[in-house]
Amino acid sequence: MQTIYLDIMVGGRFYRQLPYTYCPLWPVDTDEVHDFVVRNLPSLRNKTFNILFSNAKVI
């Protein structure tokens, strides 16, 4: 299992970063990632946001 960081952008601005654990043997499903973000940040349920993948953790 590996951990990548999801940078959540709302309106072109950085909103929050979430760690996401996945198995590198299988491709990452975009719908699964979207559901993960909405499950952890329910305030974004009906909003438009972008997800960027990052290897660096924001402190």
CNS distance restraints for C-alpha pairs under 8 A (distance, minus, plus):
assign (resid   1 and name CA) (resid  21 and name CA) 6.42 0.50 0.50
assign (resid   1 and name CA) (resid  22 and name CA) 5.55 0.50 0.50
assign (resid   1 and name CA) (resid  23 and name CA) 4.67 0.50 0.50
assign (resid   1 and name CA) (resid  24 and name CA) 6.86 0.50 0.50
assign (resid   2 and name CA) (resid  21 and name CA) 5.54 0.50 0.50
assign (resid   2 and name CA) (resid  22 and name CA) 5.58 0.50 0.50
assign (resid   2 and name CA) (resid  23 and name CA) 6.20 0.50 0.50
assign (resid   2 and name CA) (resid  24 and name CA) 6.94 0.50 0.50
assign (resid   3 and name CA) (resid  19 and name CA) 6.38 0.50 0.50
assign (resid   3 and name CA) (resid  20 and name CA) 5.46 0.50 0.50
assign (resid   3 and name CA) (resid  21 and name CA) 4.34 0.50 0.50
assign (resid   3 and name CA) (resid  22 and name CA) 6.40 0.50 0.50
assign (resid   4 and name CA) (resid  19 and name CA) 5.86 0.50 0.50
assign (resid   4 and name CA) (resid  20 and name CA) 5.37 0.50 0.50
assign (resid   4 and name CA) (resid  21 and name CA) 6.45 0.50 0.50
assign (resid   4 and name CA) (resid  22 and name CA) 7.95 0.50 0.50
assign (resid   4 and name CA) (resid  53 and name CA) 6.86 0.50 0.50
assign (resid   4 and name CA) (resid  54 and name CA) 6.21 0.50 0.50
assign (resid   4 and name CA) (resid  55 and name CA) 5.62 0.50 0.50
assign (resid   5 and name CA) (resid  17 and name CA) 6.41 0.50 0.50
assign (resid   5 and name CA) (resid  18 and name CA) 5.59 0.50 0.50
assign (resid   5 and name CA) (resid  19 and name CA) 4.47 0.50 0.50
assign (resid   5 and name CA) (resid  20 and name CA) 5.84 0.50 0.50
assign (resid   5 and name CA) (resid  53 and name CA) 5.94 0.50 0.50
assign (resid   5 and name CA) (resid  54 and name CA) 5.10 0.50 0.50
assign (resid   5 and name CA) (resid  55 and name CA) 6.00 0.50 0.50
assign (resid   5 and name CA) (resid  56 and name CA) 7.01 0.50 0.50
assign (resid   5 and name CA) (resid  57 and name CA) 6.65 0.50 0.50
assign (resid   6 and name CA) (resid  17 and name CA) 5.44 0.50 0.50
assign (resid   6 and name CA) (resid  18 and name CA) 5.10 0.50 0.50
assign (resid   6 and name CA) (resid  19 and name CA) 6.17 0.50 0.50
assign (resid   6 and name CA) (resid  20 and name CA) 6.74 0.50 0.50
assign (resid   6 and name CA) (resid  51 and name CA) 6.15 0.50 0.50
assign (resid   6 and name CA) (resid  52 and name CA) 5.67 0.50 0.50
assign (resid   6 and name CA) (resid  53 and name CA) 4.96 0.50 0.50
assign (resid   6 and name CA) (resid  54 and name CA) 6.20 0.50 0.50
assign (resid   7 and name CA) (resid  14 and name CA) 7.08 0.50 0.50
assign (resid   7 and name CA) (resid  15 and name CA) 7.59 0.50 0.50
assign (resid   7 and name CA) (resid  16 and name CA) 6.14 0.50 0.50
assign (resid   7 and name CA) (resid  17 and name CA) 4.58 0.50 0.50
assign (resid   7 and name CA) (resid  18 and name CA) 6.72 0.50 0.50
assign (resid   7 and name CA) (resid  51 and name CA) 5.70 0.50 0.50
assign (resid   7 and name CA) (resid  52 and name CA) 4.96 0.50 0.50
assign (resid   7 and name CA) (resid  53 and name CA) 6.23 0.50 0.50
assign (resid   7 and name CA) (resid  54 and name CA) 6.85 0.50 0.50
assign (resid   8 and name CA) (resid  14 and name CA) 6.17 0.50 0.50
assign (resid   8 and name CA) (resid  15 and name CA) 5.46 0.50 0.50
assign (resid   8 and name CA) (resid  16 and name CA) 5.28 0.50 0.50
assign (resid   8 and name CA) (resid  17 and name CA) 5.92 0.50 0.50
assign (resid   8 and name CA) (resid  18 and name CA) 7.78 0.50 0.50
assign (resid   8 and name CA) (resid  49 and name CA) 6.81 0.50 0.50
assign (resid   8 and name CA) (resid  50 and name CA) 5.93 0.50 0.50
assign (resid   8 and name CA) (resid  51 and name CA) 4.95 0.50 0.50
assign (resid   8 and name CA) (resid  52 and name CA) 6.56 0.50 0.50
assign (resid   9 and name CA) (resid  13 and name CA) 5.23 0.50 0.50
assign (resid   9 and name CA) (resid  14 and name CA) 4.61 0.50 0.50
assign (resid   9 and name CA) (resid  15 and name CA) 5.30 0.50 0.50
assign (resid   9 and name CA) (resid  16 and name CA) 7.35 0.50 0.50
assign (resid   9 and name CA) (resid  49 and name CA) 5.61 0.50 0.50
assign (resid   9 and name CA) (resid  50 and name CA) 5.07 0.50 0.50
assign (resid   9 and name CA) (resid  51 and name CA) 6.34 0.50 0.50
assign (resid   9 and name CA) (resid  52 and name CA) 7.68 0.50 0.50
assign (resid  10 and name CA) (resid  14 and name CA) 6.54 0.50 0.50
assign (resid  10 and name CA) (resid  15 and name CA) 6.06 0.50 0.50
assign (resid  10 and name CA) (resid  48 and name CA) 6.82 0.50 0.50
assign (resid  10 and name CA) (resid  49 and name CA) 4.75 0.50 0.50
assign (resid  10 and name CA) (resid  50 and name CA) 6.58 0.50 0.50
assign (resid  11 and name CA) (resid  48 and name CA) 7.77 0.50 0.50
assign (resid  11 and name CA) (resid  49 and name CA) 6.97 0.50 0.50
assign (resid  17 and name CA) (resid  57 and name CA) 7.85 0.50 0.50
assign (resid  17 and name CA) (resid  58 and name CA) 7.22 0.50 0.50
assign (resid  18 and name CA) (resid  37 and name CA) 7.84 0.50 0.50
assign (resid  22 and name CA) (resid  28 and name CA) 7.37 0.50 0.50
assign (resid  28 and name CA) (resid  32 and name CA) 7.78 0.50 0.50
assign (resid  28 and name CA) (resid  33 and name CA) 7.59 0.50 0.50
assign (resid  29 and name CA) (resid  33 and name CA) 6.40 0.50 0.50
assign (resid  30 and name CA) (resid  34 and name CA) 6.14 0.50 0.50
assign (resid  31 and name CA) (resid  35 and name CA) 6.14 0.50 0.50
assign (resid  32 and name CA) (resid  36 and name CA) 6.12 0.50 0.50
assign (resid  33 and name CA) (resid  37 and name CA) 6.32 0.50 0.50
assign (resid  34 and name CA) (resid  38 and name CA) 6.31 0.50 0.50
assign (resid  35 and name CA) (resid  39 and name CA) 5.92 0.50 0.50
assign (resid  36 and name CA) (resid  40 and name CA) 6.24 0.50 0.50
assign (resid  37 and name CA) (resid  41 and name CA) 5.79 0.50 0.50
assign (resid  37 and name CA) (resid  42 and name CA) 7.97 0.50 0.50
assign (resid  38 and name CA) (resid  42 and name CA) 5.11 0.50 0.50
assign (resid  38 and name CA) (resid  43 and name CA) 7.68 0.50 0.50
assign (resid  38 and name CA) (resid  44 and name CA) 6.13 0.50 0.50
assign (resid  38 and name CA) (resid  45 and name CA) 5.61 0.50 0.50
assign (resid  41 and name CA) (resid  45 and name CA) 7.62 0.50 0.50
assign (resid  44 and name CA) (resid  48 and name CA) 7.50 0.50 0.50
assign (resid  44 and name CA) (resid  49 and name CA) 7.61 0.50 0.50
